[in-house]
Amino acid sequence: MPDETVGEVAALYLGNILYALERCALSLEEEAKPLDAAFYRGIGRKLADAHGRTISRHPERP
């Protein structure tokens, strides 16, 4: 599928990406780096919120 966009690939693997970001945040918390952990959780929150807005505008998409 050479015509895939970054957005399409990210949407396809969004759950995996969110999981990886949370694992990263947990690891950073264990290293006593709460600000770094919050940064990665913020990225995850932005991605999840954007996905939710996309779903609400286009409910027919998976």
C-alpha positions, -999 to 999 in steps of 0.1 A, spaced: 0 0 0 24 27 -11 -2 54 -12 -9 54 26 -5 87 44 11 92 79 -24 99 92 -39 67 78 -11 46 93 -13 64 126 -51 58 127 -47 22 119 -22 17 148 -36 43 172 -42 18 200 -7 5 198 7 41 197 -13 51 227 -2 20 246 35 27 238 32 63 249 17 52 282 44 25 287 70 53 281 53 75 306 52 47 332 89 41 327 97 78 331 77 79 363 98 50 376 129 71 368 115 100 388 108 121 357 72 132 362 74 162 338 87 139 310 60 114 317 34 142 316 47 153 282 42 118 267 8 115 283 -1 148 268 8 135 233 -14 105 239 -43 127 251 -40 149 220 -40 119 197 -70 104 215 -89 136 215 -82 142 178 -94 106 170 -126 112 190 -133 144 170 -128 125 138 -151 97 148 -178 122 159 -176 139 124 -175 107 105 -194 80 124 -194 57 94 -156 52 95 -141 24 117 
